[in-house]
Amino acid sequence: MNFRTFIFWVHLVIGVAGGIIILMMSLTGVVLTYEAQINRWDQQEYRSQERATHSEPLTIDELLLHISDHVPDATPSAITIRHNQLEPAVVNVGGGISMFFDRYSGQPLGNNDRPIRRFLRSVMYWHRWFALDGDNRIYGRTITNTANLGFLFLVISGAYLWWPKTWSLSALRPITWFRAGLKGRARNFNWHNVIGLWMALPLAIIVFSGSAIGYRWVTNGIYFAFGENPPGQSTITSQSDVTDANVNEQRHYASYQPMFDQANIDAQLWNAITLRIPADNAERVLLLVDRGTGRQPSKQYELAFDRENGGLVERTGYPAYSPARKFGRWLRFAHTGEVYGFLGQTIAGIAAAGAVVLVWTGLAMAWRRFQNTQSKQSRPSPGERLR
């Protein structure tokens, strides 16, 4: 058995073993292609209507006061203001729930826990861990992460198996474009090769980024490849921190609106600014300035302000990240294609749809091979026919 034959059989076995799981992840990936746009469309009724008596929107500090008055049980961790003043203020209240507030009246408009979002999140849970609950999620994650690693091998080995032994027009034509009039195994073979060729690069990026999301050792390997040490684990807040927080409650803090105004001037062109509500013992206030869609790290940066005097302390965030951390952030949103906006999402969605066809045609060819093998084994030998 030569090396190419060995790779083929490993490719076949992994494809059959993980095919159904890869098919499920690919189908759910197609459904989630435009998740962000669908959610934004579903929330358009929360847009404010400018009133004559309120020609200017409320300040950040006034909005936070209204939020505490209308929803006293809410513990906001961040508030996002979009450049379009008719867009509502988005307040993160934890648990993946965001509430929307009119920027002119401060009135609550609703939250993002809507039927479409719940449906898309259920699809995402299937994509990640078979929608299992509680401690069972670890089993679902293990299966999907393992299948994803297998898929990465399939993409790489598929490119190797696709590589023609001789480069000629007659050899390339049937494996680089669709051929009309084919049926059965010939059609499946043609589709498998053509889609595998054109989708190889986007699928490799999607699958590798999925491995980086699913496995810590892959992320660590990325840092080592860049000659950097992986980030350490976050520390748990100690009792002394809690004591300090109680002391800091008595300190005077600067208002948030001047910080927001400074971020507005600094950015000039921006789509959204998110103010992260600082913890009681925090000395800085962080504002995330987003010039993109919210899923493009290279178009984001952070401004750190002194919490007491409101002065700008530091420009931080993505521009200050190390090369390995930048690559890791790029991978996170390359997985969905969102790092390149609508076009990137479309390419990722097409690649996921291509993966569906790859799995289907691969399983169909494997089944036909199995049937042919069974037929040969059940066929009597020439000697047996003479008896």
Buried (B, 14 or more C-beta within 10 A) or exposed (E): EEEEEEBBEEBBEBBBEBBEBBBBBBBBBBBBBBBBEBBEEBBEEBEBEEEEEBEEBBBBBBBBEBBEEEBEEBEBEBBBBBBEEEBBBBBBBEEEEBBBBBBBBBEBBBBBEBEBBEEBBEBBBBBBBBBBEEEEBEEBBEBBBBBBBBBBBBBBBBBEBBEEEEEEEEEEEBBBEEBEEBEEBEBBBBBBBBBBBBBBEBBBBBBBBBBBBBBEEBBBBBBEEBEBEBEEEEEEEEEEEEEEBEEBEEEEBBEBBBBBEBBBEBBEEBBBBBBBBBEEBBEBBBBBBBBBBBBBBBBBBBBBBBBBEBEBBEEBBBEEBBEBBBBBBBBBBBBBBBBBBEEBBBBBBBBBBBBBBBBBBBBBBBEEEEEEEEEEEEEEEEEEEEE
